[in-house]
Amino acid sequence: MTINSDKVVNIYLCGPTVYNHVHIGNLRPVIIFDVLHRLLLTLDIKVNYIQNITDIDDKIIVKAHQEKTSEKKISNHYMKAYLANLVRYNILFPKCFPLVSEYIPEIKKFVEQLIEKKHAYQAGSEVFFRVEGNTKYGELSGQKLKKLRSNFRTVALIDKEDKKDFVLWKKTDKGIKWNSPWGLGRPGWHTECAVFIQEFFNGAVIDIHGGGSDLLFPHHENERIQYLAQNNREISKIWLHVAHIHWKKEKMSKSLGNTILAKYFCEKYGTNVLRYLILNSHYYQVINLQESLIQQGVDYIQRITNLLKKVNFYLYLNKSNPSEEKIALSEEFRQETVNHLLNNLNTIKVLYQLEKIINFLNKNLSEEKTLPETEKAINNFHFILNILGFKFELPIYDFSDKLLIKKWQTLRSNRQYEQADKIRKQLQKKNIL
């Protein structure tokens, strides 16, 4: 990945359809893009990052009907729950989260222009995109138009020109609907993202577009062809598709009922465990999750937590805080970390760097003496934790804690080890040691 620091990097991530709580598989692309976001900010690059929220969908209508409430209440409830998960998992917020329901005029205008350019047509009270004749259709996902002709199922729509054509404006008798030149209805799913990118990036070719791997076809393929037809230019320079999380070798999905909700995972294991499990795999490879793998993540995060307590104590005793100093001492290390992430977000190599630091500090960290190598390693330690988005809550020593630490030090200096051990146990209960 080559990045010019003199420009703004434009990023778009397909966000959730808010009809239910998100599971940990839904959060994988979000966490991957969070690391990308942090990398760019570390490089002092301006980021224009947009993530949409789909608040109009058949699934939302079904949920509202089941719960005997309005679609708006359903979408608002699950949108708030989603944003709470972003805070919970230490995700840096994008610039904004546009809602489909707030951009209906722009969507209708976009569809009208596609009709004028003969790329779309009205069929009854619906509008469809005309796939036949668009020779670039299928290039993104590697689909062959000829093969697609035979694979598409016959659709019982008399007025539809071709079974490959997809809907831009959908006639509906259920749920929320809007007036349009074609009749009452609502937008097709594939159109919303194309419109958002046109609106928020002024019709430009953005730098990075992404989402889950299941969005590659048909969603991103259909989104891309609309944008290309409308603007006569590609929608994105780079596409970043993040693979699924499987549970015991089966795709994790709400329909299969094998999901682990992000909120419950956090309550049981903590947010850092999920981030570690996600970053310890290449984003384009499936994660086959099972209890033993989760336990590995729990053990790893506990190692970091224990080391951070030691580092915290070391810094207090030595009245220093390398993590707040400039990274000049570790410029070579910093550049190596950045290069790994610029190389297709190779978080595995960054975690390997982190492992070496953990081993070094556990072996060499001592509260009795300060060494330049230790200070440098602590600096590197904090740098990686920050750029990967880990967040740990460590105790802040109050006055009584400091008195206890002083008493412990005095007892040790006087070789009163039995009394010192009693104080040490008190410090351990306070999560200081």
N, C-alpha and C positions, 0 to 999 in steps of 0.2 A: 504494500500500500504506500503510494507516494503522495505526500501532502505538502502543499504550498502554504507556508505560514502567513503569507501576505493576503490571503483571501478568507472568506467565510466558508465553512464547510456546511453544506445543506444536507440534512438527514431526515428521512421519513421512516417511521416504523408503524406498521399496521397494528392498531391496538385492539382491545377486546370488544366483543358484543356483550353488552351488559344485561344479561338475563339470569346470571347465576354467579356464585362465588368462583374466583379463579383458582385453579389447581397449580401445583408446582411446575407442571409442564408448560402451562401458559406463561409462567414467569421466566422460563429459560431465555427466550429472545430478549426480554426486557433487561435481564441481568447482563447478557452479552452486550447489548447496546449501551448499557450503563458503563461498562468497562471502556468501550469505544469512546463514549462521551468524556469520561475521566482522562483518557489518554490525550484527547485533543486539548482539553483544558490544561493539562500538564505541560503541553507544548505551546501554551499561550496562543492557541488558535481559537478564533471566534466560531461559535457553533450555532447554527439555526436549526434546531431540532424540533420536529413536530411529530406528535403521536395522536392519531385519531381515536375517537370512541364511537362505536356504532350503537346508537340508541333507537334505531328503527329496524325491526327485524321480525320475521315470523315467530322466532323462538321467544321474543319478548311478548308478543301478542298471546301466545299459548300460556306463558307463565302468568300474565295478567288475568287471563280467563280462569286459570286454575286457582288463583288466589283471590279472585273476585275483586280486583282493583284495577287501576288505570295503568297503561303502559308507561306513562311518565313517572308514576311512583315506583314502578319496578326498575326502570332504567336509572332513576336517581339513586335508589337504594343501593343497587349493585355497583354503580359508578363510585359512590362514596366508599363502599367496601374495597373496591379496586385501588383507589387512591390511598386508602389507609394501609393497604398492603405495600404500596410503593414506599411509604414512609417507614413502615415496619422493616422492610428489607433494604433500607438505606439506599434507595434509588434516587439519583439526581433527577429532578423533574425536567421534562422537556420545556421548550418555550411556551407551548400551549397544547391543549387537548380539544381540538374542534369537534363539536357534536354534529352529526348528520342533520338532526332536526333544525339546526340553526342556519343551514346553508341550502335550503330547498330552492330559493330563487336562483342561486348560482348553479345548482344542479340542473334545473329546468332550462336555463340559458345554454348550458353546455350541451344538453341533449338536442335542443333546437338547432344549434350550430352544426352538430353532426348530421342532422337530417338535411340541412341546407347543402352540406358538402357531399350528400349522397352516400355517406358512410352508415347511415341509420335510416330506418323507415318506420312508419306507423302501421300497426296491424290491429285493427279494431280500436280498443282503448289503451293499447300498449305500444311501446316503442322498442325495437330490436336493433342491435348492431349487426351490420351486414359483413359476415366473416369472409364469404366467398369473394375473391378478387383482391383481398389484402394478402399479398404474397409474403409479408413479413410475419403473419400470424403463425405462432408456434415456434418462432426462433428462440425465445427466452427459455422455454421449457423443453426444447428439443422435439416437439411434436411435429409430425408431418401432416400437412393439411389433407393429403390424399388418404392417409390412414384414419384421420379424424372423421372423414366423410362416412366411413364404414362403421366406426365405433359409436357414433352418437345414436342414442335411442330415438325412435320416432316419437314426436310430441304431437298430441292431439290438438293442434291449433291450425285451423283451416287457413288463416291468413298469414301464417309464418312462412317466409320464403324458403328457409332452409333450416333443417334441424340443428345445425351447428350454431346458428345465430343466438345471441344471448340478450337478455332483457336489460334495457336501460331505464324504462319507466314501466312500473308494474301495476296493472289493474288489481284492485282489491276490494272485497266487500267486508273484510274484517279489519278491525284495528284502525289506527289513526291514518288519515288520508288527506291529500291536498288536491286542490283544483289545478288543472293543467290544460294546455291546448288539446290534449289527447283524452281527457276525462279524469275522473277522480282516481287517485292512486298514490304511489310512493316510489322513491328511487330504487333502482336495482343496486344490489350490493357492490358490484364491480365498478360502478361509476363514482361512488363517493370519494375514493382515494385519489382517482385521477383529477377530480375537481378540487380537492383540498391541495394537491400539489400545484395545480395551476394557480389557485388563489394565493397560497402562502409563499410560493417561490416565483411568482410572476411569469409562469409559463416556461421557466428555464429547465435545462437538464440538471437535475439534482445530482449530488455526489454519491450518496449511499441510500439505498432503499432496501428494507428488509422485513422479515417476519418469520413465522414458522415455516418449515419445509412443505407443509401441506397446502400452503397458499400459492406455491409456485404455479400450479395448474389446478383449476382454471383461473383463480382470482387474479394473480399477478399478470398472467398472460393476457387476460381480458382487459385489465386495467391499462397495461402497457399499450395495447393496440388502439384503445380509445384515445389515449394521450398522443400517440404518434399520428393518428388520423387527424386529430384536432390541431396540433401544433407543428406537424411536419418535422418533428425531432423526437429523439428518444426521451424517455421519462427519467432514466437514471444511468449514470456511468457504471456504478457498481451495484450488484444485487447480492445481498447477504441473507441466505436462508439457513435458519437454525433448526437442527434436527430435533426429533421428539425425545421425550423421556418415556421409557417403557417401564412397566412394573412386572417383574418376573417374565421378561421377554414378550410381553403383550403391550401394545400401544395403550398409553394412558389416555382415556377419554371419558367424558361425562356419559356418553351413550352406553359404554361398557360397564360403567359403575365401578371402575377400578382406580378412580382418581384419589389423590391425597390433596386436600384443600391447603392452600398456602398458609392460611391462618392457623390451621391445626398443626401443620408441620412446624411452624414457628413456636407454637405453644409447647410442643413436645421436645423438639430438638434445638431450637434456636435458628435464627436467620443465617448466621455465618456457616452453618453446616450445609445448607442448601447451596449457598454461593460457592463453597469449596467443591461440592460434588459437581456443580455445573462447570466450574473453571478448571477442574482436573480432567476434563475431556475436551477434545477439539469440538468446536461448536457445530461442525457439520457431521458429527458422528452421533449415533443414537446412544443414549445412556440407558443401560439395562439395570434399573434400580431394584435392590432387594434389601432385606434387613441387614445383612452382613456388610453391604456397601455403606449403608447409612451409618452403621456403627463405626466403620472406619473414619467417616467424616466427623462423627462425634468425638472420637479419640484424638483426631488431628486438631480440631478446634480447642479441645481441652489442653493439648500441649502448648498451643499458642497462648491460651489464657494464662497458664501457669508461668510461661516465660515472660509474658507482659507484666505479671505481678513482680517478678524478679527484676525486670528492667525498671519498673516504676520505683521500686525500693532502692535500686542502685542509683537512679537519678536523684532521688530525694537525699540520700546520704552524701552524694557528691555535689549537690547543689547545682546540677547542670541539666540541660534538656536539649540534647542534640537534635531531636526531631523538629525543634522550632528554629534551628539554624539553617542557613543556606546549604544546599546540597553540594556545594563546591568540593567538599572533602570527598564526595562519592560520585563525581561526575562521570567517571568511566563506568562505574556500576549502573548509574542512572541511565546512561546511554544504552547499555546492554539490555536493560529492562525494556526501555522504549523500543529498541530495535526488534525485540521478540514480539511485542504487541503490534508493531507495524508490519511484521511478517504474518499477515492473515490472523491476527489476534491469537498468537501462540501462547495462551495462558499456561499451558503445561510447563513450558520452559521457565516461565516466571515463577511458578510454584516450585520448580526444581531449585531456582536461585534462593527462594525463601527457605527451603529445606536446609540448604547449606548454611544459611545464616542462623537458623534455629540450632543446628548442631554446634556451630561455633560458639554461640552465646551460652548455651547450656554447659559447654565445656569450660569456657573462659571467664564467664561473668562472675565477678567477685565484688562484694561490697567493701572489701578492705583496700582495694587499690584501683586506680584508674589507668587505663592504657589507651593510646590513640586508636589502636585496632578495635578495641571494644566500643569506643565512641562512634567510630565509623560504621561498625556493624549494626549498632542500634539505629543509626541514621538510615541505613539501608533497609533495615527491618520495618521501620515506620513508613518509609517510602513505598515499599511494595504493598503493605497492608492498605495504604491510602489509595493507590492507583487501582488496586483490585476491588476496592469498595468494601472491605471488611470493616466492621464497627464493633468495638469492644467497650463495655462500660467498666471502668476501673475505679476503685474507691479513691476519694480525695481525703487526705489525712487531715483530721481536725486536731485541735490542741491536745486533747487527751491521747490521741493516737501518737502524736509526736513525743509526748511525755513517756509513753510506754516504750516507744522505740529507743529513746534516750536511756531509760532504765535498763532495757535489754542489753544495749551496747556497754553500759557501765559494768553490769554484772559479768559479761563476757570478758571484758578487759581485766577484771579482777579475778578471773578464773572461777567465778561462782556459778559453775555450769548447771548445777541442779536447779537453782533459782532462775537462772537464765532460760532453762528449758520450759519452766512454767510460764514465763512471760512470752516465750516463743509460741506456745500453744494458744495463748490469748490473741496474739497477732494473727495466727492462722485462722482463728474463728472470725476475726474481723476482715478476713480475706486480704490481709496485707502481705502475708508470707505464703 
